[in-house]
């Protein structure tokens, strides 16, 4: 999977896993997110529920949100 452009994260571009898979493979997902810089979408009953992303991307998105409010 290609690296996600920090400026435009699209749900369709994310690696999707079920909540059960996320629970059973959390260490692998954490590695994918932190070291490969690939956010992961977690689904439950076929519905998107959460996204796991690395701290740098989270902080960048948070800064962008705060600056657009000002």
mmCIF file of the N, C-alpha and C atoms, coordinates in Angstrom:
data_MODEL
# 
_entry.id   MODEL 
# 
loop_
_atom_site.group_PDB 
_atom_site.id 
_atom_site.type_symbol 
_atom_site.label_atom_id 
_atom_site.label_alt_id 
_atom_site.label_comp_id 
_atom_site.label_asym_id 
_atom_site.label_entity_id 
_atom_site.label_seq_id 
_atom_site.pdbx_PDB_ins_code 
_atom_site.Cartn_x 
_atom_site.Cartn_y 
_atom_site.Cartn_z 
_atom_site.occupancy 
_atom_site.B_iso_or_equiv 
_atom_site.pdbx_formal_charge 
_atom_site.auth_seq_id 
_atom_site.auth_comp_id 
_atom_site.auth_asym_id 
_atom_site.auth_atom_id 
_atom_site.pdbx_PDB_model_num 
ATOM 1   N N  . UNK A 1 1  ? 0.843   -1.182  0.000  1.00 0.00 ? 1  UNK A N  1 
ATOM 2   C CA . UNK A 1 1  ? 0.000   0.000   0.000  1.00 0.00 ? 1  UNK A CA 1 
ATOM 3   C C  . UNK A 1 1  ? 0.884   1.240   0.000  1.00 0.00 ? 1  UNK A C  1 
ATOM 4   N N  . UNK A 1 2  ? 0.604   2.224   -0.858 1.00 0.00 ? 2  UNK A N  1 
ATOM 5   C CA . UNK A 1 2  ? 1.437   3.430   -0.897 1.00 0.00 ? 2  UNK A CA 1 
ATOM 6   C C  . UNK A 1 2  ? 1.280   4.260   0.360  1.00 0.00 ? 2  UNK A C  1 
ATOM 7   N N  . UNK A 1 3  ? 2.286   5.075   0.638  1.00 0.00 ? 3  UNK A N  1 
ATOM 8   C CA . UNK A 1 3  ? 2.230   5.968   1.787  1.00 0.00 ? 3  UNK A CA 1 
ATOM 9   C C  . UNK A 1 3  ? 1.071   6.949   1.613  1.00 0.00 ? 3  UNK A C  1 
ATOM 10  N N  . UNK A 1 4  ? 0.453   7.313   2.712  1.00 0.00 ? 4  UNK A N  1 
ATOM 11  C CA . UNK A 1 4  ? -0.662  8.251   2.695  1.00 0.00 ? 4  UNK A CA 1 
ATOM 12  C C  . UNK A 1 4  ? -0.122  9.670   2.714  1.00 0.00 ? 4  UNK A C  1 
ATOM 13  N N  . UNK A 1 5  ? -0.583  10.500  1.787  1.00 0.00 ? 5  UNK A N  1 
ATOM 14  C CA . UNK A 1 5  ? -0.235  11.915  1.765  1.00 0.00 ? 5  UNK A CA 1 
ATOM 15  C C  . UNK A 1 5  ? -0.898  12.572  2.959  1.00 0.00 ? 5  UNK A C  1 
ATOM 16  N N  . UNK A 1 6  ? -0.105  13.210  3.811  1.00 0.00 ? 6  UNK A N  1 
ATOM 17  C CA . UNK A 1 6  ? -0.646  13.797  5.028  1.00 0.00 ? 6  UNK A CA 1 
ATOM 18  C C  . UNK A 1 6  ? -1.679  14.875  4.749  1.00 0.00 ? 6  UNK A C  1 
ATOM 19  N N  . UNK A 1 7  ? -1.617  15.491  3.596  1.00 0.00 ? 7  UNK A N  1 
ATOM 20  C CA . UNK A 1 7  ? -2.552  16.570  3.277  1.00 0.00 ? 7  UNK A CA 1 
ATOM 21  C C  . UNK A 1 7  ? -3.929  16.046  2.890  1.00 0.00 ? 7  UNK A C  1 
ATOM 22  N N  . UNK A 1 8  ? -4.004  14.801  2.451  1.00 0.00 ? 8  UNK A N  1 
ATOM 23  C CA . UNK A 1 8  ? -5.299  14.301  1.978  1.00 0.00 ? 8  UNK A CA 1 
ATOM 24  C C  . UNK A 1 8  ? -5.471  12.830  2.315  1.00 0.00 ? 8  UNK A C  1 
ATOM 25  N N  . UNK A 1 9  ? -5.930  12.546  3.503  1.00 0.00 ? 9  UNK A N  1 
ATOM 26  C CA . UNK A 1 9  ? -6.201  11.169  3.903  1.00 0.00 ? 9  UNK A CA 1 
ATOM 27  C C  . UNK A 1 9  ? -7.635  10.850  3.506  1.00 0.00 ? 9  UNK A C  1 
ATOM 28  N N  . UNK A 1 10 ? -7.794  9.803   2.719  1.00 0.00 ? 10 UNK A N  1 
ATOM 29  C CA . UNK A 1 10 ? -9.119  9.389   2.273  1.00 0.00 ? 10 UNK A CA 1 
ATOM 30  C C  . UNK A 1 10 ? -9.407  8.012   2.842  1.00 0.00 ? 10 UNK A C  1 
ATOM 31  N N  . UNK A 1 11 ? -10.620 7.816   3.290  1.00 0.00 ? 11 UNK A N  1 
ATOM 32  C CA . UNK A 1 11 ? -10.997 6.530   3.873  1.00 0.00 ? 11 UNK A CA 1 
ATOM 33  C C  . UNK A 1 11 ? -10.761 5.398   2.889  1.00 0.00 ? 11 UNK A C  1 
ATOM 34  N N  . UNK A 1 12 ? -11.029 5.629   1.606  1.00 0.00 ? 12 UNK A N  1 
ATOM 35  C CA . UNK A 1 12 ? -10.853 4.582   0.598  1.00 0.00 ? 12 UNK A CA 1 
ATOM 36  C C  . UNK A 1 12 ? -9.404  4.133   0.473  1.00 0.00 ? 12 UNK A C  1 
ATOM 37  N N  . UNK A 1 13 ? -8.454  4.993   0.872  1.00 0.00 ? 13 UNK A N  1 
ATOM 38  C CA . UNK A 1 13 ? -7.034  4.671   0.750  1.00 0.00 ? 13 UNK A CA 1 
ATOM 39  C C  . UNK A 1 13 ? -6.485  3.908   1.952  1.00 0.00 ? 13 UNK A C  1 
ATOM 40  N N  . UNK A 1 14 ? -7.264  3.806   3.020  1.00 0.00 ? 14 UNK A N  1 
ATOM 41  C CA . UNK A 1 14 ? -6.759  3.199   4.246  1.00 0.00 ? 14 UNK A CA 1 
ATOM 42  C C  . UNK A 1 14 ? -6.875  1.680   4.219  1.00 0.00 ? 14 UNK A C  1 
ATOM 43  N N  . UNK A 1 15 ? -5.931  1.028   4.894  1.00 0.00 ? 15 UNK A N  1 
ATOM 44  C CA . UNK A 1 15 ? -6.007  -0.405  5.115  1.00 0.00 ? 15 UNK A CA 1 
ATOM 45  C C  . UNK A 1 15 ? -7.128  -0.638  6.122  1.00 0.00 ? 15 UNK A C  1 
ATOM 46  N N  . UNK A 1 16 ? -8.108  -1.467  5.781  1.00 0.00 ? 16 UNK A N  1 
ATOM 47  C CA . UNK A 1 16 ? -9.245  -1.708  6.662  1.00 0.00 ? 16 UNK A CA 1 
ATOM 48  C C  . UNK A 1 16 ? -9.134  -3.073  7.318  1.00 0.00 ? 16 UNK A C  1 
ATOM 49  N N  . UNK A 1 17 ? -9.422  -3.112  8.620  1.00 0.00 ? 17 UNK A N  1 
ATOM 50  C CA . UNK A 1 17 ? -9.453  -4.372  9.360  1.00 0.00 ? 17 UNK A CA 1 
ATOM 51  C C  . UNK A 1 17 ? -10.687 -4.373  10.256 1.00 0.00 ? 17 UNK A C  1 
ATOM 52  N N  . UNK A 1 18 ? -11.150 -5.565  10.578 1.00 0.00 ? 18 UNK A N  1 
ATOM 53  C CA . UNK A 1 18 ? -12.281 -5.671  11.495 1.00 0.00 ? 18 UNK A CA 1 
ATOM 54  C C  . UNK A 1 18 ? -11.794 -5.422  12.921 1.00 0.00 ? 18 UNK A C  1 
ATOM 55  N N  . UNK A 1 19 ? -12.722 -5.122  13.809 1.00 0.00 ? 19 UNK A N  1 
ATOM 56  C CA . UNK A 1 19 ? -12.372 -4.905  15.211 1.00 0.00 ? 19 UNK A CA 1 
ATOM 57  C C  . UNK A 1 19 ? -11.731 -6.162  15.804 1.00 0.00 ? 19 UNK A C  1 
ATOM 58  N N  . UNK A 1 20 ? -12.221 -7.317  15.414 1.00 0.00 ? 20 UNK A N  1 
ATOM 59  C CA . UNK A 1 20 ? -11.647 -8.575  15.903 1.00 0.00 ? 20 UNK A CA 1 
ATOM 60  C C  . UNK A 1 20 ? -10.216 -8.746  15.414 1.00 0.00 ? 20 UNK A C  1 
ATOM 61  N N  . UNK A 1 21 ? -9.980  -8.463  14.130 1.00 0.00 ? 21 UNK A N  1 
ATOM 62  C CA . UNK A 1 21 ? -8.616  -8.547  13.596 1.00 0.00 ? 21 UNK A CA 1 
ATOM 63  C C  . UNK A 1 21 ? -7.705  -7.555  14.305 1.00 0.00 ? 21 UNK A C  1 
ATOM 64  N N  . UNK A 1 22 ? -8.208  -6.346  14.554 1.00 0.00 ? 22 UNK A N  1 
ATOM 65  C CA . UNK A 1 22 ? -7.404  -5.328  15.236 1.00 0.00 ? 22 UNK A CA 1 
ATOM 66  C C  . UNK A 1 22 ? -7.010  -5.801  16.629 1.00 0.00 ? 22 UNK A C  1 
ATOM 67  N N  . UNK A 1 23 ? -7.940  -6.422  17.331 1.00 0.00 ? 23 UNK A N  1 
ATOM 68  C CA . UNK A 1 23 ? -7.658  -6.939  18.670 1.00 0.00 ? 23 UNK A CA 1 
ATOM 69  C C  . UNK A 1 23 ? -6.603  -8.039  18.610 1.00 0.00 ? 23 UNK A C  1 
ATOM 70  N N  . UNK A 1 24 ? -6.757  -8.943  17.663 1.00 0.00 ? 24 UNK A N  1 
ATOM 71  C CA . UNK A 1 24 ? -5.854  -10.089 17.570 1.00 0.00 ? 24 UNK A CA 1 
ATOM 72  C C  . UNK A 1 24 ? -4.484  -9.747  16.997 1.00 0.00 ? 24 UNK A C  1 
ATOM 73  N N  . UNK A 1 25 ? -4.390  -8.692  16.204 1.00 0.00 ? 25 UNK A N  1 
ATOM 74  C CA . UNK A 1 25 ? -3.144  -8.332  15.508 1.00 0.00 ? 25 UNK A CA 1 
ATOM 75  C C  . UNK A 1 25 ? -2.676  -6.923  15.868 1.00 0.00 ? 25 UNK A C  1 
ATOM 76  N N  . UNK A 1 26 ? -2.989  -6.460  17.083 1.00 0.00 ? 26 UNK A N  1 
ATOM 77  C CA . UNK A 1 26 ? -2.705  -5.074  17.427 1.00 0.00 ? 26 UNK A CA 1 
ATOM 78  C C  . UNK A 1 26 ? -1.228  -4.725  17.284 1.00 0.00 ? 26 UNK A C  1 
ATOM 79  N N  . UNK A 1 27 ? -0.340  -5.602  17.686 1.00 0.00 ? 27 UNK A N  1 
ATOM 80  C CA . UNK A 1 27 ? 1.096   -5.342  17.550 1.00 0.00 ? 27 UNK A CA 1 
ATOM 81  C C  . UNK A 1 27 ? 1.506   -5.132  16.103 1.00 0.00 ? 27 UNK A C  1 
ATOM 82  N N  . UNK A 1 28 ? 0.973   -5.958  15.207 1.00 0.00 ? 28 UNK A N  1 
ATOM 83  C CA . UNK A 1 28 ? 1.262   -5.807  13.774 1.00 0.00 ? 28 UNK A CA 1 
ATOM 84  C C  . UNK A 1 28 ? 0.715   -4.485  13.243 1.00 0.00 ? 28 UNK A C  1 
ATOM 85  N N  . UNK A 1 29 ? -0.495  -4.127  13.667 1.00 0.00 ? 29 UNK A N  1 
ATOM 86  C CA . UNK A 1 29 ? -1.086  -2.863  13.227 1.00 0.00 ? 29 UNK A CA 1 
ATOM 87  C C  . UNK A 1 29 ? -0.281  -1.675  13.736 1.00 0.00 ? 29 UNK A C  1 
ATOM 88  N N  . UNK A 1 30 ? 0.157   -1.750  14.972 1.00 0.00 ? 30 UNK A N  1 
ATOM 89  C CA . UNK A 1 30 ? 0.958   -0.674  15.546 1.00 0.00 ? 30 UNK A CA 1 
ATOM 90  C C  . UNK A 1 30 ? 2.254   -0.499  14.761 1.00 0.00 ? 30 UNK A C  1 
ATOM 91  N N  . UNK A 1 31 ? 2.879   -1.585  14.377 1.00 0.00 ? 31 UNK A N  1 
ATOM 92  C CA . UNK A 1 31 ? 4.092   -1.520  13.563 1.00 0.00 ? 31 UNK A CA 1 
ATOM 93  C C  . UNK A 1 31 ? 3.788   -0.861  12.214 1.00 0.00 ? 31 UNK A C  1 
ATOM 94  N N  . UNK A 1 32 ? 2.710   -1.291  11.573 1.00 0.00 ? 32 UNK A N  1 
ATOM 95  C CA . UNK A 1 32 ? 2.325   -0.727  10.276 1.00 0.00 ? 32 UNK A CA 1 
ATOM 96  C C  . UNK A 1 32 ? 2.092   0.778   10.389 1.00 0.00 ? 32 UNK A C  1 
ATOM 97  N N  . UNK A 1 33 ? 1.427   1.201   11.441 1.00 0.00 ? 33 UNK A N  1 
ATOM 98  C CA . UNK A 1 33 ? 1.104   2.617   11.624 1.00 0.00 ? 33 UNK A CA 1 
ATOM 99  C C  . UNK A 1 33 ? 2.347   3.431   11.966 1.00 0.00 ? 33 UNK A C  1 
ATOM 100 N N  . UNK A 1 34 ? 3.136   2.960   12.912 1.00 0.00 ? 34 UNK A N  1 
ATOM 101 C CA . UNK A 1 34 ? 4.274   3.742   13.417 1.00 0.00 ? 34 UNK A CA 1 
ATOM 102 C C  . UNK A 1 34 ? 5.485   3.724   12.495 1.00 0.00 ? 34 UNK A C  1 
ATOM 103 N N  . UNK A 1 35 ? 5.815   2.580   11.946 1.00 0.00 ? 35 UNK A N  1 
ATOM 104 C CA . UNK A 1 35 ? 7.054   2.456   11.188 1.00 0.00 ? 35 UNK A CA 1 
ATOM 105 C C  . UNK A 1 35 ? 6.850   2.524   9.679  1.00 0.00 ? 35 UNK A C  1 
ATOM 106 N N  . UNK A 1 36 ? 5.722   2.059   9.202  1.00 0.00 ? 36 UNK A N  1 
ATOM 107 C CA . UNK A 1 36 ? 5.439   2.120   7.767  1.00 0.00 ? 36 UNK A CA 1 
ATOM 108 C C  . UNK A 1 36 ? 4.602   3.345   7.407  1.00 0.00 ? 36 UNK A C  1 
ATOM 109 N N  . UNK A 1 37 ? 4.142   4.062   8.424  1.00 0.00 ? 37 UNK A N  1 
ATOM 110 C CA . UNK A 1 37 ? 3.365   5.305   8.252  1.00 0.00 ? 37 UNK A CA 1 
ATOM 111 C C  . UNK A 1 37 ? 2.083   5.088   7.451  1.00 0.00 ? 37 UNK A C  1 
ATOM 112 N N  . UNK A 1 38 ? 1.436   3.953   7.678  1.00 0.00 ? 38 UNK A N  1 
ATOM 113 C CA . UNK A 1 38 ? 0.174   3.630   7.015  1.00 0.00 ? 38 UNK A CA 1 
ATOM 114 C C  . UNK A 1 38 ? -0.949  3.586   8.046  1.00 0.00 ? 38 UNK A C  1 
ATOM 115 N N  . UNK A 1 39 ? -1.828  4.593   8.073  1.00 0.00 ? 39 UNK A N  1 
ATOM 116 C CA . UNK A 1 39 ? -2.968  4.561   8.992  1.00 0.00 ? 39 UNK A CA 1 
ATOM 117 C C  . UNK A 1 39 ? -3.863  3.353   8.711  1.00 0.00 ? 39 UNK A C  1 
ATOM 118 N N  . UNK A 1 40 ? -4.601  2.916   9.723  1.00 0.00 ? 40 UNK A N  1 
ATOM 119 C CA . UNK A 1 40 ? -5.473  1.751   9.607  1.00 0.00 ? 40 UNK A CA 1 
ATOM 120 C C  . UNK A 1 40 ? -6.884  2.144   10.046 1.00 0.00 ? 40 UNK A C  1 
ATOM 121 N N  . UNK A 1 41 ? -7.863  1.764   9.249  1.00 0.00 ? 41 UNK A N  1 
ATOM 122 C CA . UNK A 1 41 ? -9.269  1.978   9.576  1.00 0.00 ? 41 UNK A CA 1 
ATOM 123 C C  . UNK A 1 41 ? -9.811  0.716   10.232 1.00 0.00 ? 41 UNK A C  1 
ATOM 124 N N  . UNK A 1 42 ? -10.475 0.858   11.370 1.00 0.00 ? 42 UNK A N  1 
ATOM 125 C CA . UNK A 1 42 ? -11.069 -0.285  12.062 1.00 0.00 ? 42 UNK A CA 1 
ATOM 126 C C  . UNK A 1 42 ? -12.576 -0.248  11.843 1.00 0.00 ? 42 UNK A C  1 
ATOM 127 N N  . UNK A 1 43 ? -13.098 -1.379  11.365 1.00 0.00 ? 43 UNK A N  1 
ATOM 128 C CA . UNK A 1 43 ? -14.530 -1.509  11.111 1.00 0.00 ? 43 UNK A CA 1 
ATOM 129 C C  . UNK A 1 43 ? -15.158 -2.446  12.129 1.00 0.00 ? 43 UNK A C  1 
ATOM 130 N N  . UNK A 1 44 ? -16.413 -2.202  12.429 1.00 0.00 ? 44 UNK A N  1 
ATOM 131 C CA . UNK A 1 44 ? -17.190 -3.122  13.262 1.00 0.00 ? 44 UNK A CA 1 
ATOM 132 C C  . UNK A 1 44 ? -18.538 -3.300  12.583 1.00 0.00 ? 44 UNK A C  1 
ATOM 133 N N  . UNK A 1 45 ? -18.897 -4.535  12.342 1.00 0.00 ? 45 UNK A N  1 
ATOM 134 C CA . UNK A 1 45 ? -20.137 -4.848  11.628 1.00 0.00 ? 45 UNK A CA 1 
ATOM 135 C C  . UNK A 1 45 ? -20.221 -4.123  10.286 1.00 0.00 ? 45 UNK A C  1 
ATOM 136 N N  . UNK A 1 46 ? -19.069 -4.020  9.605  1.00 0.00 ? 46 UNK A N  1 
ATOM 137 C CA . UNK A 1 46 ? -19.026 -3.411  8.281  1.00 0.00 ? 46 UNK A CA 1 
ATOM 138 C C  . UNK A 1 46 ? -19.058 -1.893  8.257  1.00 0.00 ? 46 UNK A C  1 
ATOM 139 N N  . UNK A 1 47 ? -19.041 -1.264  9.432  1.00 0.00 ? 47 UNK A N  1 
ATOM 140 C CA . UNK A 1 47 ? -19.079 0.204   9.503  1.00 0.00 ? 47 UNK A CA 1 
ATOM 141 C C  . UNK A 1 47 ? -17.756 0.744   10.016 1.00 0.00 ? 47 UNK A C  1 
ATOM 142 N N  . UNK A 1 48 ? -17.235 1.791   9.401  1.00 0.00 ? 48 UNK A N  1 
ATOM 143 C CA . UNK A 1 48 ? -16.003 2.415   9.903  1.00 0.00 ? 48 UNK A CA 1 
ATOM 144 C C  . UNK A 1 48 ? -16.235 2.959   11.307 1.00 0.00 ? 48 UNK A C  1 
ATOM 145 N N  . UNK A 1 49 ? -15.326 2.637   12.237 1.00 0.00 ? 49 UNK A N  1 
ATOM 146 C CA . UNK A 1 49 ? -15.489 3.053   13.629 1.00 0.00 ? 49 UNK A CA 1 
ATOM 147 C C  . UNK A 1 49 ? -14.351 3.934   14.135 1.00 0.00 ? 49 UNK A C  1 
ATOM 148 N N  . UNK A 1 50 ? -13.125 3.655   13.692 1.00 0.00 ? 50 UNK A N  1 
ATOM 149 C CA . UNK A 1 50 ? -11.969 4.390   14.211 1.00 0.00 ? 50 UNK A CA 1 
ATOM 150 C C  . UNK A 1 50 ? -10.812 4.283   13.235 1.00 0.00 ? 50 UNK A C  1 
ATOM 151 N N  . UNK A 1 51 ? -9.854  5.180   13.408 1.00 0.00 ? 51 UNK A N  1 
ATOM 152 C CA . UNK A 1 51 ? -8.627  5.155   12.621 1.00 0.00 ? 51 UNK A CA 1 
ATOM 153 C C  . UNK A 1 51 ? -7.453  5.188   13.585 1.00 0.00 ? 51 UNK A C  1 
ATOM 154 N N  . UNK A 1 52 ? -6.469  4.335   13.336 1.00 0.00 ? 52 UNK A N  1 
ATOM 155 C CA . UNK A 1 52 ? -5.213  4.378   14.083 1.00 0.00 ? 52 UNK A CA 1 
ATOM 156 C C  . UNK A 1 52 ? -4.194  5.052   13.176 1.00 0.00 ? 52 UNK A C  1 
ATOM 157 N N  . UNK A 1 53 ? -3.536  6.085   13.689 1.00 0.00 ? 53 UNK A N  1 
ATOM 158 C CA . UNK A 1 53 ? -2.506  6.771   12.909 1.00 0.00 ? 53 UNK A CA 1 
ATOM 159 C C  . UNK A 1 53 ? -1.348  7.147   13.811 1.00 0.00 ? 53 UNK A C  1 
ATOM 160 N N  . UNK A 1 54 ? -0.177  7.366   13.197 1.00 0.00 ? 54 UNK A N  1 
ATOM 161 C CA . UNK A 1 54 ? 1.013   7.643   13.995 1.00 0.00 ? 54 UNK A CA 1 
ATOM 162 C C  . UNK A 1 54 ? 0.915   9.034   14.613 1.00 0.00 ? 54 UNK A C  1 
ATOM 163 N N  . UNK A 1 55 ? 1.650   9.245   15.691 1.00 0.00 ? 55 UNK A N  1 
ATOM 164 C CA . UNK A 1 55 ? 1.562   10.464  16.482 1.00 0.00 ? 55 UNK A CA 1 
ATOM 165 C C  . UNK A 1 55 ? 1.936   11.701  15.673 1.00 0.00 ? 55 UNK A C  1 
ATOM 166 N N  . UNK A 1 56 ? 2.907   11.592  14.794 1.00 0.00 ? 56 UNK A N  1 
ATOM 167 C CA . UNK A 1 56 ? 3.310   12.751  13.989 1.00 0.00 ? 56 UNK A CA 1 
ATOM 168 C C  . UNK A 1 56 ? 2.167   13.218  13.090 1.00 0.00 ? 56 UNK A C  1 
ATOM 169 N N  . UNK A 1 57 ? 1.502   12.282  12.447 1.00 0.00 ? 57 UNK A N  1 
ATOM 170 C CA . UNK A 1 57 ? 0.378   12.630  11.584 1.00 0.00 ? 57 UNK A CA 1 
ATOM 171 C C  . UNK A 1 57 ? -0.768  13.203  12.412 1.00 0.00 ? 57 UNK A C  1 
ATOM 172 N N  . UNK A 1 58 ? -1.028  12.605  13.557 1.00 0.00 ? 58 UNK A N  1 
ATOM 173 C CA . UNK A 1 58 ? -2.078  13.119  14.442 1.00 0.00 ? 58 UNK A CA 1 
ATOM 174 C C  . UNK A 1 58 ? -1.800  14.564  14.827 1.00 0.00 ? 58 UNK A C  1 
ATOM 175 N N  . UNK A 1 59 ? -0.566  14.844  15.242 1.00 0.00 ? 59 UNK A N  1 
ATOM 176 C CA . UNK A 1 59 ? -0.216  16.203  15.654 1.00 0.00 ? 59 UNK A CA 1 
ATOM 177 C C  . UNK A 1 59 ? -0.311  17.182  14.486 1.00 0.00 ? 59 UNK A C  1 
ATOM 178 N N  . UNK A 1 60 ? 0.099   16.739  13.294 1.00 0.00 ? 60 UNK A N  1 
ATOM 179 C CA . UNK A 1 60 ? 0.000   17.601  12.116 1.00 0.00 ? 60 UNK A CA 1 
ATOM 180 C C  . UNK A 1 60 ? -1.456  17.907  11.782 1.00 0.00 ? 60 UNK A C  1 
ATOM 181 N N  . UNK A 1 61 ? -2.305  16.901  11.831 1.00 0.00 ? 61 UNK A N  1 
ATOM 182 C CA . UNK A 1 61 ? -3.722  17.114  11.561 1.00 0.00 ? 61 UNK A CA 1 
ATOM 183 C C  . UNK A 1 61 ? -4.350  18.018  12.617 1.00 0.00 ? 61 UNK A C  1 
ATOM 184 N N  . UNK A 1 62 ? -3.950  17.820  13.865 1.00 0.00 ? 62 UNK A N  1 
ATOM 185 C CA . UNK A 1 62 ? -4.480  18.647  14.951 1.00 0.00 ? 62 UNK A CA 1 
ATOM 186 C C  . UNK A 1 62 ? -4.058  20.107  14.779 1.00 0.00 ? 62 UNK A C  1 
ATOM 187 N N  . UNK A 1 63 ? -2.798  20.336  14.428 1.00 0.00 ? 63 UNK A N  1 
ATOM 188 C CA . UNK A 1 63 ? -2.324  21.708  14.181 1.00 0.00 ? 63 UNK A CA 1 
ATOM 189 C C  . UNK A 1 63 ? -3.086  22.338  13.025 1.00 0.00 ? 63 UNK A C  1 
ATOM 190 N N  . UNK A 1 64 ? -3.302  21.580  11.974 1.00 0.00 ? 64 UNK A N  1 
ATOM 191 C CA . UNK A 1 64 ? -4.035  22.092  10.820 1.00 0.00 ? 64 UNK A CA 1 
ATOM 192 C C  . UNK A 1 64 ? -5.459  22.467  11.177 1.00 0.00 ? 64 UNK A C  1 
ATOM 193 N N  . UNK A 1 65 ? -6.093  21.655  11.996 1.00 0.00 ? 65 UNK A N  1 
ATOM 194 C CA . UNK A 1 65 ? -7.462  21.945  12.419 1.00 0.00 ? 65 UNK A CA 1 
ATOM 195 C C  . UNK A 1 65 ? -7.488  23.214  13.259 1.00 0.00 ? 65 UNK A C  1 
ATOM 196 N N  . UNK A 1 66 ? -6.549  23.335  14.186 1.00 0.00 ? 66 UNK A N  1 
ATOM 197 C CA . UNK A 1 66 ? -6.512  24.513  15.049 1.00 0.00 ? 66 UNK A CA 1 
ATOM 198 C C  . UNK A 1 66 ? -6.230  25.781  14.260 1.00 0.00 ? 66 UNK A C  1 
ATOM 199 N N  . UNK A 1 67 ? -5.347  25.711  13.272 1.00 0.00 ? 67 UNK A N  1 
ATOM 200 C CA . UNK A 1 67 ? -5.016  26.911  12.502 1.00 0.00 ? 67 UNK A CA 1 
ATOM 201 C C  . UNK A 1 67 ? -6.168  27.326  11.590 1.00 0.00 ? 67 UNK A C  1 
ATOM 202 N N  . UNK A 1 68 ? -6.992  26.380  11.158 1.00 0.00 ? 68 UNK A N  1 
ATOM 203 C CA . UNK A 1 68 ? -8.116  26.745  10.302 1.00 0.00 ? 68 UNK A CA 1 
ATOM 204 C C  . UNK A 1 68 ? -9.250  27.375  11.102 1.00 0.00 ? 68 UNK A C  1 
ATOM 205 N N  . UNK A 1 69 ? -9.267  27.141  12.407 1.00 0.00 ? 69 UNK A N  1 
ATOM 206 C CA . UNK A 1 69 ? -10.287 27.741  13.262 1.00 0.00 ? 69 UNK A CA 1 
ATOM 207 C C  . UNK A 1 69 ? -9.972  29.208  13.512 1.00 0.00 ? 69 UNK A C  1 
ATOM 208 N N  . UNK A 1 70 ? -8.687  29.562  13.608 1.00 0.00 ? 70 UNK A N  1 
ATOM 209 C CA . UNK A 1 70 ? -8.279  30.942  13.911 1.00 0.00 ? 70 UNK A CA 1 
ATOM 210 C C  . UNK A 1 70 ? -8.650  31.910  12.827 1.00 0.00 ? 70 UNK A C  1 
# 
